[in-house]
Amino acid sequence: MNTARAALVHMCSADDWKSALAEGELRPASLQESGFVHLSTPEQVHLPANRLYAGRTDLVLLRIEHERLSSPIRWEAGIPADPDGMVFPHLYGPLPTTSVISVTPYRPGADGRFAPLED
């Protein structure tokens, strides 16, 4: 994967997104706890979605424009359960709402599990 040109997404609850719009940026708990905002590519977003949010129906996917970010992105390993060699994008700063180019509902299938997306 060409990480420099990979599409980026962030998933959050619709309520978190509404709050971010009022503030001008999204600051999920991971920013305070780990120092970064978890991002994914469309092809890999189902992995953390299934680990953390299986069955939830209140999520949205934020598609992000690289050029609108002012904080650095680093591609780093996920957890041992992820496929060998898979790296995830981490944004080392808050996610500005102006960097989000689309917001779409992200719903699981009838079995409560999320499927990979097409880029």
Helices and strands as residue ranges (DSSP letters): E 8-13, H 14-23, E 25-26, H 29-33, E 37-38, H 46-53, E 59-64, G 66-68, E 73-77, E 87-91, E 95-96, G 97-99, E 100-106
